[in-house]
Amino acid sequence: MDLKNYLKSKFTQLKPALVKTVSTGAQGYVFGSMVGLFTQENDSSFIDTLKHVNKTGLTFAKVGVIYSTTETVLEQVRKEKCVWNSVVAGTITGAIVGSKKGNTRSCAIGFGLYSGLAELNKQ
């Protein structure tokens, strides 16, 4: 197999994961922006509101991208789609996001439990 066909086959395998990650990030940004819009103080200027909306949107997008990427990698490595992938992905996401504010353990546990329960609810 030549290099061109090899790269094409690898890209074909990665394309669903890339689409899922980008889609989840975009959905997270839109949802986070809406949350930011509703949580902003009423007496803020328009520019302050836009900054708050953008910051909240980026935070939610980051959570979505980290979770989606971790879950996809776990599914590829373990060769199965199960609740434990969601629990581990949620735990890793919570640890990464929580480490910025110093509450890594509680965020990891919370995200992991929430992710697992959400996945169980789907089944």
N, CA, C and O atoms as a Tinker XYZ file with bonds, in Angstrom:
   492  protein
     1  N      0.858000   -1.176000    0.000000    73     2
     2  CA     0.000000    0.000000    0.000000    64     1     3
     3  C      0.901000    1.236000    0.000000    63     2     4     5
     4  O      1.827000    1.350000    0.804000    81     3
     5  N      0.616000    2.134000   -0.897000    73     3     6
     6  CA     1.431000    3.345000   -0.955000    64     5     7
     7  C      0.960000    4.362000    0.085000    63     6     8     9
     8  O     -0.087000    4.202000    0.712000    81     7
     9  N      1.748000    5.388000    0.242000    73     7    10
    10  CA     1.502000    6.381000    1.288000    64     9    11
    11  C      0.159000    7.085000    1.110000    63    10    12    13
    12  O     -0.551000    7.330000    2.086000    81    11
    13  N     -0.186000    7.406000   -0.124000    73    11    14
    14  CA    -1.440000    8.126000   -0.384000    64    13    15
    15  C     -2.648000    7.303000    0.061000    63    14    16    17
    16  O     -3.541000    7.822000    0.730000    81    15
    17  N     -2.677000    6.036000   -0.303000    73    15    18
    18  CA    -3.800000    5.182000    0.095000    64    17    19
    19  C     -3.820000    4.943000    1.603000    63    18    20    21
    20  O     -4.887000    4.860000    2.211000    81    19
    21  N     -2.634000    4.833000    2.203000    73    19    22
    22  CA    -2.548000    4.644000    3.647000    64    21    23
    23  C     -3.119000    5.850000    4.391000    63    22    24    25
    24  O     -3.916000    5.702000    5.317000    81    23
    25  N     -2.701000    7.043000    3.974000    73    23    26
    26  CA    -3.203000    8.262000    4.619000    64    25    27
    27  C     -4.697000    8.433000    4.392000    63    26    28    29
    28  O     -5.417000    8.882000    5.285000    81    27
    29  N     -5.164000    8.077000    3.204000    73    27    30
    30  CA    -6.592000    8.183000    2.910000    64    29    31
    31  C     -7.397000    7.239000    3.803000    63    30    32    33
    32  O     -8.457000    7.615000    4.304000    81    31
    33  N     -6.904000    6.025000    4.004000    73    31    34
    34  CA    -7.626000    5.079000    4.858000    64    33    35
    35  C     -7.619000    5.535000    6.318000    63    34    36    37
    36  O     -8.619000    5.387000    7.021000    81    35
    37  N     -6.498000    6.088000    6.770000    73    35    38
    38  CA    -6.435000    6.589000    8.148000    64    37    39
    39  C     -7.365000    7.783000    8.344000    63    38    40    41
    40  O     -8.033000    7.890000    9.372000    81    39
    41  N     -7.407000    8.682000    7.355000    73    39    42
    42  CA    -8.302000    9.833000    7.458000    64    41    43
    43  C     -9.755000    9.378000    7.464000    63    42    44    45
    44  O    -10.578000    9.936000    8.189000    81    43
    45  N    -10.073000    8.366000    6.661000    73    43    46
    46  CA   -11.435000    7.837000    6.629000    64    45    47
    47  C    -11.824000    7.277000    7.995000    63    46    48    49
    48  O    -12.972000    7.405000    8.420000    81    47
    49  N    -10.860000    6.655000    8.681000    73    47    50
    50  CA   -11.131000    6.126000   10.016000    64    49    51
    51  C    -11.287000    7.241000   11.047000    63    50    52    53
    52  O    -12.089000    7.123000   11.973000    81    51
    53  N    -10.528000    8.316000   10.891000    73    51    54
    54  CA   -10.557000    9.414000   11.862000    64    53    55
    55  C    -11.686000   10.411000   11.623000    63    54    56    57
    56  O    -12.065000   11.142000   12.537000    81    55
    57  N    -12.221000   10.449000   10.426000    73    55    58
    58  CA   -13.215000   11.467000   10.081000    64    57    59
    59  C    -14.414000   11.487000   11.034000    63    58    60    61
    60  O    -14.787000   12.570000   11.483000    81    59
    61  N    -15.038000   10.352000   11.367000    73    59    62
    62  CA   -16.168000   10.413000   12.305000    64    61    63
    63  C    -15.786000   10.994000   13.667000    63    62    64    65
    64  O    -16.566000   11.731000   14.271000    81    63
    65  N    -14.596000   10.664000   14.144000    73    63    66
    66  CA   -14.154000   11.187000   15.438000    64    65    67
    67  C    -13.929000   12.692000   15.367000    63    66    68    69
    68  O    -14.280000   13.418000   16.297000    81    67
    69  N    -13.346000   13.160000   14.271000    73    67    70
    70  CA   -13.122000   14.598000   14.109000    64    69    71
    71  C    -14.441000   15.351000   14.002000    63    70    72    73
    72  O    -14.606000   16.415000   14.598000    81    71
    73  N    -15.377000   14.796000   13.243000    73    71    74
    74  CA   -16.690000   15.436000   13.100000    64    73    75
    75  C    -17.396000   15.489000   14.450000    63    74    76    77
    76  O    -17.997000   16.505000   14.799000    81    75
    77  N    -17.324000   14.392000   15.213000    73    75    78
    78  CA   -17.957000   14.350000   16.538000    64    77    79
    79  C    -17.343000   15.390000   17.468000    63    78    80    81
    80  O    -18.062000   16.083000   18.188000    81    79
    81  N    -16.027000   15.500000   17.454000    73    79    82
    82  CA   -15.335000   16.440000   18.338000    64    81    83
    83  C    -15.665000   17.882000   17.984000    63    82    84    85
    84  O    -15.971000   18.683000   18.867000    81    83
    85  N    -15.605000   18.218000   16.703000    73    83    86
    86  CA   -15.909000   19.590000   16.274000    64    85    87
    87  C    -17.372000   19.920000   16.544000    63    86    88    89
    88  O    -17.692000   21.020000   16.995000    81    87
    89  N    -18.254000   18.972000   16.269000    73    87    90
    90  CA   -19.683000   19.187000   16.509000    64    89    91
    91  C    -19.973000   19.395000   17.995000    63    90    92    93
    92  O    -20.745000   20.281000   18.361000    81    91
    93  N    -19.364000   18.592000   18.838000    73    91    94
    94  CA   -19.563000   18.731000   20.280000    64    93    95
    95  C    -19.020000   20.057000   20.788000    63    94    96    97
    96  O    -19.639000   20.697000   21.639000    81    95
    97  N    -17.872000   20.473000   20.274000    73    95    98
    98  CA   -17.309000   21.767000   20.656000    64    97    99
    99  C    -18.210000   22.920000   20.256000    63    98   100   101
   100  O    -18.407000   23.859000   21.027000    81    99
   101  N    -18.760000   22.850000   19.046000    73    99   102
   102  CA   -19.662000   23.909000   18.576000    64   101   103
   103  C    -20.945000   23.938000   19.402000    63   102   104   105
   104  O    -21.422000   25.011000   19.773000    81   103
   105  N    -21.498000   22.772000   19.689000    73   103   106
   106  CA   -22.702000   22.713000   20.513000    64   105   107
   107  C    -22.433000   23.247000   21.915000    63   106   108   109
   108  O    -23.258000   23.959000   22.488000    81   107
   109  N    -21.277000   22.899000   22.457000    73   107   110
   110  CA   -20.899000   23.407000   23.773000    64   109   111
   111  C    -20.770000   24.917000   23.784000    63   110   112   113
   112  O    -21.194000   25.576000   24.734000    81   111
   113  N    -20.179000   25.475000   22.718000    73   111   114
   114  CA   -20.022000   26.929000   22.651000    64   113   115
   115  C    -21.385000   27.621000   22.583000    63   114   116   117
   116  O    -21.611000   28.619000   23.268000    81   115
   117  N    -22.285000   27.096000   21.762000    73   115   118
   118  CA   -23.618000   27.708000   21.638000    64   117   119
   119  C    -24.365000   27.620000   22.967000    63   118   120   121
   120  O    -24.935000   28.608000   23.428000    81   119
   121  N    -24.362000   26.446000   23.577000    73   119   122
   122  CA   -25.054000   26.283000   24.856000    64   121   123
   123  C    -24.423000   27.158000   25.933000    63   122   124   125
   124  O    -25.130000   27.818000   26.694000    81   123
   125  N    -23.101000   27.162000   25.995000    73   123   126
   126  CA   -22.404000   27.979000   26.988000    64   125   127
   127  C    -22.646000   29.462000   26.790000    63   126   128   129
   128  O    -22.732000   30.215000   27.760000    81   127
   129  N    -22.756000   29.883000   25.545000    73   127   130
   130  CA   -23.048000   31.289000   25.264000    64   129   131
   131  C    -24.431000   31.670000   25.771000    63   130   132   133
   132  O    -24.631000   32.759000   26.308000    81   131
   133  N    -25.375000   30.766000   25.595000    73   131   134
   134  CA   -26.726000   31.036000   26.104000    64   133   135
   135  C    -26.723000   31.095000   27.634000    63   134   136   137
   136  O    -27.371000   31.955000   28.230000    81   135
   137  N    -26.000000   30.190000   28.251000    73   135   138
   138  CA   -25.880000   30.220000   29.716000    64   137   139
   139  C    -25.235000   31.526000   30.150000    63   138   140   141
   140  O    -25.694000   32.159000   31.102000    81   139
   141  N    -24.178000   31.933000   29.464000    73   139   142
   142  CA   -23.495000   33.187000   29.779000    64   141   143
   143  C    -24.392000   34.394000   29.614000    63   142   144   145
   144  O    -24.306000   35.354000   30.381000    81   143
   145  N    -25.254000   34.346000   28.610000    73   143   146
   146  CA   -26.177000   35.457000   28.377000    64   145   147
   147  C    -27.168000   35.598000   29.527000    63   146   148   149
   148  O    -27.496000   36.710000   29.941000    81   147
   149  N    -27.639000   34.469000   30.038000    73   147   150
   150  CA   -28.638000   34.518000   31.101000    64   149   151
   151  C    -28.039000   34.699000   32.493000    63   150   152   153
   152  O    -28.757000   35.043000   33.432000    81   151
   153  N    -26.741000   34.472000   32.637000    73   151   154
   154  CA   -26.125000   34.628000   33.958000    64   153   155
   155  C    -25.399000   35.955000   34.121000    63   154   156   157
   156  O    -24.883000   36.244000   35.201000    81   155
   157  N    -25.350000   36.754000   33.086000    73   155   158
   158  CA   -24.676000   38.051000   33.154000    64   157   159
   159  C    -25.517000   39.031000   33.973000    63   158   160   161
   160  O    -26.747000   38.983000   33.942000    81   159
   161  N    -24.845000   39.913000   34.699000    73   159   162
   162  CA   -25.544000   40.913000   35.501000    64   161   163
   163  C    -26.281000   41.894000   34.587000    63   162   164   165
   164  O    -25.828000   42.191000   33.481000    81   163
   165  N    -27.404000   42.384000   35.061000    73   163   166
   166  CA   -28.238000   43.269000   34.249000    64   165   167
   167  C    -27.625000   44.641000   34.017000    63   166   168   169
   168  O    -27.891000   45.260000   32.986000    81   167
   169  N    -26.820000   45.130000   34.935000    73   167   170
   170  CA   -26.286000   46.481000   34.809000    64   169   171
   171  C    -24.951000   46.532000   34.056000    63   170   172   173
   172  O    -24.281000   47.565000   34.070000    81   171
   173  N    -24.560000   45.446000   33.408000    73   171   174
   174  CA   -23.298000   45.415000   32.670000    64   173   175
   175  C    -23.448000   46.087000   31.315000    63   174   176   177
   176  O    -24.543000   46.169000   30.757000    81   175
   177  N    -22.322000   46.565000   30.801000    73   175   178
   178  CA   -22.342000   47.158000   29.467000    64   177   179
   179  C    -22.438000   46.045000   28.422000    63   178   180   181
   180  O    -22.260000   44.866000   28.730000    81   179
   181  N    -22.719000   46.441000   27.198000    73   179   182
   182  CA   -22.859000   45.485000   26.107000    64   181   183
   183  C    -21.549000   44.731000   25.873000    63   182   184   185
   184  O    -21.560000   43.522000   25.642000    81   183
   185  N    -20.431000   45.438000   25.931000    73   183   186
   186  CA   -19.119000   44.822000   25.721000    64   185   187
   187  C    -18.818000   43.814000   26.829000    63   186   188   189
   188  O    -18.311000   42.727000   26.554000    81   187
   189  N    -19.125000   44.168000   28.077000    73   187   190
   190  CA   -18.914000   43.234000   29.189000    64   189   191
   191  C    -19.775000   41.980000   29.024000    63   190   192   193
   192  O    -19.333000   40.868000   29.313000    81   191
   193  N    -20.993000   42.174000   28.562000    73   191   194
   194  CA   -21.880000   41.040000   28.330000    64   193   195
   195  C    -21.313000   40.127000   27.253000    63   194   196   197
   196  O    -21.316000   38.907000   27.413000    81   195
   197  N    -20.827000   40.702000   26.162000    73   195   198
   198  CA   -20.235000   39.894000   25.092000    64   197   199
   199  C    -19.008000   39.127000   25.577000    63   198   200   201
   200  O    -18.815000   37.966000   25.217000    81   199
   201  N    -18.185000   39.772000   26.388000    73   199   202
   202  CA   -17.004000   39.095000   26.932000    64   201   203
   203  C    -17.415000   37.914000   27.814000    63   202   204   205
   204  O    -16.827000   36.835000   27.735000    81   203
   205  N    -18.428000   38.130000   28.649000    73   203   206
   206  CA   -18.903000   37.067000   29.538000    64   205   207
   207  C    -19.505000   35.913000   28.733000    63   206   208   209
   208  O    -19.254000   34.745000   29.031000    81   207
   209  N    -20.291000   36.243000   27.722000    73   207   210
   210  CA   -20.906000   35.224000   26.871000    64   209   211
   211  C    -19.824000   34.398000   26.177000    63   210   212   213
   212  O    -19.912000   33.171000   26.134000    81   211
   213  N    -18.810000   35.062000   25.637000    73   211   214
   214  CA   -17.728000   34.368000   24.944000    64   213   215
   215  C    -16.939000   33.473000   25.899000    63   214   216   217
   216  O    -16.615000   32.334000   25.563000    81   215
   217  N    -16.632000   33.988000   27.084000    73   215   218
   218  CA   -15.855000   33.212000   28.060000    64   217   219
   219  C    -16.616000   31.956000   28.485000    63   218   220   221
   220  O    -16.040000   30.871000   28.559000    81   219
   221  N    -17.900000   32.106000   28.760000    73   219   222
   222  CA   -18.710000   30.960000   29.161000    64   221   223
   223  C    -18.851000   29.970000   28.011000    63   222   224   225
   224  O    -18.784000   28.758000   28.216000    81   223
   225  N    -19.047000   30.486000   26.809000    73   223   226
   226  CA   -19.138000   29.620000   25.635000    64   225   227
   227  C    -17.872000   28.818000   25.416000    63   226   228   229
   228  O    -17.934000   27.626000   25.116000    81   227
   229  N    -16.722000   29.461000   25.563000    73   227   230
   230  CA   -15.448000   28.760000   25.392000    64   229   231
   231  C    -15.238000   27.688000   26.458000    63   230   232   233
   232  O    -14.679000   26.628000   26.176000    81   231
   233  N    -15.683000   27.965000   27.673000    73   231   234
   234  CA   -15.558000   26.970000   28.744000    64   233   235
   235  C    -16.385000   25.729000   28.423000    63   234   236   237
   236  O    -15.899000   24.606000   28.561000    81   235
   237  N    -17.616000   25.924000   28.000000    73   235   238
   238  CA   -18.471000   24.789000   27.651000    64   237   239
   239  C    -17.938000   24.055000   26.424000    63   238   240   241
   240  O    -18.021000   22.829000   26.352000    81   239
   241  N    -17.393000   24.790000   25.462000    73   239   242
   242  CA   -16.803000   24.156000   24.282000    64   241   243
   243  C    -15.610000   23.299000   24.682000    63   242   244   245
   244  O    -15.435000   22.192000   24.173000    81   243
   245  N    -14.791000   23.812000   25.592000    73   243   246
   246  CA   -13.624000   23.061000   26.065000    64   245   247
   247  C    -14.060000   21.763000   26.738000    63   246   248   249
   248  O    -13.470000   20.709000   26.504000    81   247
   249  N    -15.081000   21.841000   27.565000    73   247   250
   250  CA   -15.592000   20.642000   28.230000    64   249   251
   251  C    -16.069000   19.630000   27.189000    63   250   252   253
   252  O    -15.760000   18.442000   27.283000    81   251
   253  N    -16.813000   20.102000   26.206000    73   251   254
   254  CA   -17.323000   19.206000   25.168000    64   253   255
   255  C    -16.225000   18.544000   24.357000    63   254   256   257
   256  O    -16.289000   17.347000   24.077000    81   255
   257  N    -15.221000   19.317000   23.981000    73   255   258
   258  CA   -14.123000   18.775000   23.172000    64   257   259
   259  C    -13.301000   17.765000   23.975000    63   258   260   261
   260  O    -12.957000   16.700000   23.461000    81   259
   261  N    -12.989000   18.087000   25.215000    73   259   262
   262  CA   -12.202000   17.161000   26.041000    64   261   263
   263  C    -12.976000   15.864000   26.257000    63   262   264   265
   264  O    -12.420000   14.775000   26.115000    81   263
   265  N    -14.252000   15.981000   26.599000    73   263   266
   266  CA   -15.065000   14.789000   26.850000    64   265   267
   267  C    -15.191000   13.938000   25.589000    63   266   268   269
   268  O    -14.981000   12.726000   25.626000    81   267
   269  N    -15.529000   14.573000   24.488000    73   267   270
   270  CA   -15.732000   13.850000   23.236000    64   269   271
   271  C    -14.461000   13.152000   22.772000    63   270   272   273
   272  O    -14.496000   11.994000   22.356000    81   271
   273  N    -13.346000   13.858000   22.845000    73   271   274
   274  CA   -12.071000   13.273000   22.429000    64   273   275
   275  C    -11.693000   12.098000   23.322000    63   274   276   277
   276  O    -11.274000   11.052000   22.828000    81   275
   277  N    -11.838000   12.263000   24.617000    73   275   278
   278  CA   -11.487000   11.193000   25.552000    64   277   279
   279  C    -12.369000    9.970000   25.346000    63   278   280   281
   280  O    -11.880000    8.841000   25.333000    81   279
   281  N    -13.658000   10.196000   25.186000    73   279   282
   282  CA   -14.570000    9.072000   24.984000    64   281   283
   283  C    -14.262000    8.336000   23.679000    63   282   284   285
   284  O    -14.293000    7.107000   23.639000    81   283
   285  N    -13.966000    9.078000   22.620000    73   283   286
   286  CA   -13.641000    8.459000   21.338000    64   285   287
   287  C    -12.355000    7.648000   21.426000    63   286   288   289
   288  O    -12.284000    6.538000   20.898000    81   287
   289  N    -11.343000    8.191000   22.087000    73   287   290
   290  CA   -10.080000    7.456000   22.249000    64   289   291
   291  C    -10.313000    6.177000   23.052000    63   290   292   293
   292  O     -9.785000    5.121000   22.702000    81   291
   293  N    -11.092000    6.265000   24.113000    73   291   294
   294  CA   -11.376000    5.076000   24.916000    64   293   295
   295  C    -12.122000    4.020000   24.104000    63   294   296   297
   296  O    -11.831000    2.829000   24.221000    81   295
   297  N    -13.079000    4.446000   23.285000    73   295   298
   298  CA   -13.809000    3.500000   22.446000    64   297   299
   299  C    -12.881000    2.827000   21.443000    63   298   300   301
   300  O    -13.023000    1.637000   21.162000    81   299
   301  N    -11.935000    3.584000   20.906000    73   299   302
   302  CA   -10.990000    3.010000   19.945000    64   301   303
   303  C    -10.027000    2.036000   20.629000    63   302   304   305
   304  O     -9.735000    0.969000   20.089000    81   303
   305  N     -9.542000    2.395000   21.797000    73   303   306
   306  CA    -8.576000    1.548000   22.502000    64   305   307
   307  C     -9.245000    0.282000   23.029000    63   306   308   309
   308  O     -8.702000   -0.814000   22.892000    81   307
   309  N    -10.417000    0.434000   23.626000    73   307   310
   310  CA   -11.090000   -0.708000   24.247000    64   309   311
   311  C    -11.924000   -1.513000   23.259000    63   310   312   313
   312  O    -12.365000   -2.617000   23.580000    81   311
   313  N    -12.142000   -0.981000   22.074000    73   311   314
   314  CA   -12.909000   -1.651000   21.014000    64   313   315
   315  C    -14.341000   -1.982000   21.436000    63   314   316   317
   316  O    -14.916000   -2.972000   20.983000    81   315
   317  N    -14.907000   -1.151000   22.301000    73   315   318
   318  CA   -16.304000   -1.316000   22.694000    64   317   319
   319  C    -16.861000    0.022000   23.171000    63   318   320   321
   320  O    -16.135000    0.900000   23.637000    81   319
   321  N    -18.173000    0.139000   23.034000    73   319   322
   322  CA   -18.852000    1.345000   23.502000    64   321   323
   323  C    -19.693000    0.937000   24.707000    63   322   324   325
   324  O    -20.654000    0.179000   24.581000    81   323
   325  N    -19.315000    1.454000   25.883000    73   323   326
   326  CA   -20.023000    1.064000   27.099000    64   325   327
   327  C    -20.074000    2.240000   28.076000    63   326   328   329
   328  O    -19.496000    3.299000   27.832000    81   327
   329  N    -20.770000    2.025000   29.171000    73   327   330
   330  CA   -20.950000    3.056000   30.184000    64   329   331
   331  C    -19.613000    3.473000   30.789000    63   330   332   333
   332  O    -19.414000    4.644000   31.112000    81   331
   333  N    -18.700000    2.520000   30.942000    73   331   334
   334  CA   -17.420000    2.830000   31.584000    64   333   335
   335  C    -16.601000    3.833000   30.781000    63   334   336   337
   336  O    -15.854000    4.624000   31.357000    81   335
   337  N    -16.733000    3.808000   29.466000    73   335   338
   338  CA   -16.045000    4.821000   28.661000    64   337   339
   339  C    -16.539000    6.215000   29.031000    63   338   340   341
   340  O    -15.746000    7.150000   29.147000    81   339
   341  N    -17.846000    6.351000   29.216000    73   339   342
   342  CA   -18.418000    7.646000   29.591000    64   341   343
   343  C    -17.981000    8.068000   30.985000    63   342   344   345
   344  O    -17.678000    9.238000   31.221000    81   343
   345  N    -17.948000    7.115000   31.904000    73   343   346
   346  CA   -17.533000    7.431000   33.276000    64   345   347
   347  C    -16.081000    7.905000   33.298000    63   346   348   349
   348  O    -15.763000    8.916000   33.924000    81   347
   349  N    -15.210000    7.177000   32.618000    73   347   350
   350  CA   -13.790000    7.549000   32.600000    64   349   351
   351  C    -13.592000    8.871000   31.864000    63   350   352   353
   352  O    -12.822000    9.722000   32.311000    81   351
   353  N    -14.287000    9.048000   30.732000    73   351   354
   354  CA   -14.171000   10.309000   29.988000    64   353   355
   355  C    -14.656000   11.483000   30.832000    63   354   356   357
   356  O    -14.036000   12.546000   30.829000    81   355
   357  N    -15.752000   11.298000   31.550000    73   355   358
   358  CA   -16.253000   12.350000   32.429000    64   357   359
   359  C    -15.307000   12.651000   33.571000    63   358   360   361
   360  O    -15.126000   13.809000   33.950000    81   359
   361  N    -14.706000   11.613000   34.116000    73   359   362
   362  CA   -13.752000   11.802000   35.209000    64   361   363
   363  C    -12.521000   12.565000   34.741000    63   362   364   365
   364  O    -12.057000   13.477000   35.424000    81   363
   365  N    -11.995000   12.196000   33.587000    73   363   366
   366  CA   -10.824000   12.893000   33.040000    64   365   367
   367  C    -11.174000   14.341000   32.712000    63   366   368   369
   368  O    -10.399000   15.252000   33.005000    81   367
   369  N    -12.332000   14.551000   32.108000    73   367   370
   370  CA   -12.765000   15.914000   31.784000    64   369   371
   371  C    -12.909000   16.753000   33.045000    63   370   372   373
   372  O    -12.438000   17.889000   33.096000    81   371
   373  N    -13.558000   16.197000   34.061000    73   371   374
   374  CA   -13.719000   16.917000   35.322000    64   373   375
   375  C    -12.396000   17.250000   35.975000    63   374   376   377
   376  O    -12.226000   18.336000   36.528000    81   375
   377  N    -11.455000   16.317000   35.913000    73   375   378
   378  CA   -10.140000   16.566000   36.508000    64   377   379
   379  C     -9.407000   17.686000   35.784000    63   378   380   381
   380  O     -8.783000   18.537000   36.418000    81   379
   381  N     -9.483000   17.689000   34.455000    73   379   382
   382  CA    -8.797000   18.731000   33.682000    64   381   383
   383  C     -9.438000   20.092000   33.911000    63   382   384   385
   384  O     -8.744000   21.077000   34.163000    81   383
   385  N    -10.758000   20.145000   33.823000    73   383   386
   386  CA   -11.460000   21.423000   33.995000    64   385   387
   387  C    -11.344000   21.910000   35.437000    63   386   388   389
   388  O    -11.144000   23.102000   35.669000    81   387
   389  N    -11.466000   21.010000   36.402000    73   387   390
   390  CA   -11.394000   21.386000   37.811000    64   389   391
   391  C    -10.010000   21.766000   38.282000    63   390   392   393
   392  O     -9.866000   22.482000   39.274000    81   391
   393  N     -8.981000   21.294000   37.579000    73   391   394
   394  CA    -7.614000   21.587000   38.015000    64   393   395
   395  C     -7.288000   23.073000   37.912000    63   394   396   397
   396  O     -6.415000   23.564000   38.627000    81   395
   397  N     -7.969000   23.782000   37.046000    73   395   398
   398  CA    -7.723000   25.218000   36.893000    64   397   399
   399  C     -8.127000   25.987000   38.151000    63   398   400   401
   400  O     -7.508000   26.993000   38.498000    81   399
   401  N     -9.173000   25.505000   38.832000    73   399   402
   402  CA    -9.657000   26.203000   40.026000    64   401   403
   403  C     -9.251000   25.511000   41.319000    63   402   404   405
   404  O     -9.607000   25.973000   42.403000    81   403
   405  N     -8.515000   24.417000   41.222000    73   403   406
   406  CA    -8.006000   23.758000   42.413000    64   405   407
   407  C     -8.920000   22.728000   43.037000    63   406   408   409
   408  O     -8.608000   22.217000   44.113000    81   407
   409  N    -10.029000   22.403000   42.413000    73   407   410
   410  CA   -10.921000   21.382000   42.971000    64   409   411
   411  C    -11.015000   20.188000   42.019000    63   410   412   413
   412  O    -12.096000   19.804000   41.573000    81   411
   413  N     -9.866000   19.625000   41.727000    73   411   414
   414  CA    -9.759000   18.541000   40.756000    64   413   415
   415  C    -10.568000   17.317000   41.163000    63   414   416   417
   416  O    -11.315000   16.768000   40.354000    81   415
   417  N    -10.425000   16.892000   42.403000    73   415   418
   418  CA   -11.064000   15.659000   42.843000    64   417   419
   419  C    -12.589000   15.746000   42.781000    63   418   420   421
   420  O    -13.236000   14.843000   42.252000    81   419
   421  N    -13.161000   16.809000   43.309000    73   419   422
   422  CA   -14.622000   16.915000   43.326000    64   421   423
   423  C    -15.188000   17.048000   41.914000    63   422   424   425
   424  O    -16.234000   16.474000   41.610000    81   423
   425  N    -14.514000   17.794000   41.058000    73   423   426
   426  CA   -14.984000   17.918000   39.671000    64   425   427
   427  C    -14.881000   16.586000   38.941000    63   426   428   429
   428  O    -15.778000   16.222000   38.180000    81   427
   429  N    -13.794000   15.858000   39.168000    73   427   430
   430  CA   -13.616000   14.562000   38.513000    64   429   431
   431  C    -14.716000   13.588000   38.933000    63   430   432   433
   432  O    -15.295000   12.898000   38.095000    81   431
   433  N    -14.995000   13.538000   40.222000    73   431   434
   434  CA   -16.041000   12.638000   40.719000    64   433   435
   435  C    -17.406000   13.061000   40.184000    63   434   436   437
   436  O    -18.184000   12.225000   39.725000    81   435
   437  N    -17.691000   14.351000   40.244000    73   435   438
   438  CA   -18.982000   14.851000   39.775000    64   437   439
   439  C    -19.206000   14.618000   38.292000    63   438   440   441
   440  O    -20.262000   14.126000   37.895000    81   439
   441  N    -18.232000   14.962000   37.476000    73   439   442
   442  CA   -18.357000   14.759000   36.036000    64   441   443
   443  C    -18.463000   13.273000   35.708000    63   442   444   445
   444  O    -19.260000   12.878000   34.857000    81   443
   445  N    -17.664000   12.453000   36.380000    73   443   446
   446  CA   -17.702000   11.014000   36.128000    64   445   447
   447  C    -19.055000   10.409000   36.455000    63   446   448   449
   448  O    -19.605000    9.638000   35.668000    81   447
   449  N    -19.593000   10.757000   37.618000    73   447   450
   450  CA   -20.917000   10.247000   38.002000    64   449   451
   451  C    -22.005000   10.734000   37.052000    63   450   452   453
   452  O    -22.860000    9.960000   36.622000    81   451
   453  N    -21.964000   12.009000   36.734000    73   451   454
   454  CA   -22.975000   12.565000   35.832000    64   453   455
   455  C    -22.910000   11.893000   34.463000    63   454   456   457
   456  O    -23.944000   11.543000   33.892000    81   455
   457  N    -21.711000   11.714000   33.940000    73   455   458
   458  CA   -21.553000   11.094000   32.621000    64   457   459
   459  C    -22.058000    9.658000   32.622000    63   458   460   461
   460  O    -22.739000    9.230000   31.690000    81   459
   461  N    -21.724000    8.922000   33.666000    73   459   462
   462  CA   -22.186000    7.547000   33.765000    64   461   463
   463  C    -23.696000    7.447000   33.876000    63   462   464   465
   464  O    -24.318000    6.608000   33.225000    81   463
   465  N    -24.284000    8.302000   34.699000    73   463   466
   466  CA   -25.744000    8.284000   34.843000    64   465   467
   467  C    -26.445000    8.710000   33.559000    63   466   468   469
   468  O    -27.484000    8.153000   33.203000    81   467
   469  N    -25.887000    9.686000   32.869000    73   467   470
   470  CA   -26.477000   10.119000   31.598000    64   469   471
   471  C    -26.412000    8.992000   30.570000    63   470   472   473
   472  O    -27.358000    8.792000   29.808000    81   471
   473  N    -25.315000    8.268000   30.546000    73   471   474
   474  CA   -25.173000    7.145000   29.605000    64   473   475
   475  C    -26.116000    6.003000   29.974000    63   474   476   477
   476  O    -26.707000    5.379000   29.093000    81   475
   477  N    -26.260000    5.727000   31.262000    73   475   478
   478  CA   -27.202000    4.688000   31.690000    64   477   479
   479  C    -28.633000    5.064000   31.333000    63   478   480   481
   480  O    -29.441000    4.197000   31.000000    81   479
   481  N    -28.946000    6.345000   31.402000    73   479   482
   482  CA   -30.284000    6.813000   31.065000    64   481   483
   483  C    -30.589000    6.619000   29.582000    63   482   484   485
   484  O    -31.748000    6.437000   29.212000    81   483
   485  N    -29.563000    6.656000   28.728000    73   483   486
   486  CA   -29.756000    6.448000   27.288000    64   485   487
   487  C    -30.119000    5.003000   26.974000    63   486   488   489
   488  O    -30.835000    4.730000   26.011000    81   487
   489  N    -29.622000    4.082000   27.790000    73   487   490
   490  CA   -29.806000    2.655000   27.482000    64   489   491
   491  C    -31.133000    2.142000   27.891000    63   490   492
   492  O    -31.426000    0.963000   27.694000    81   491
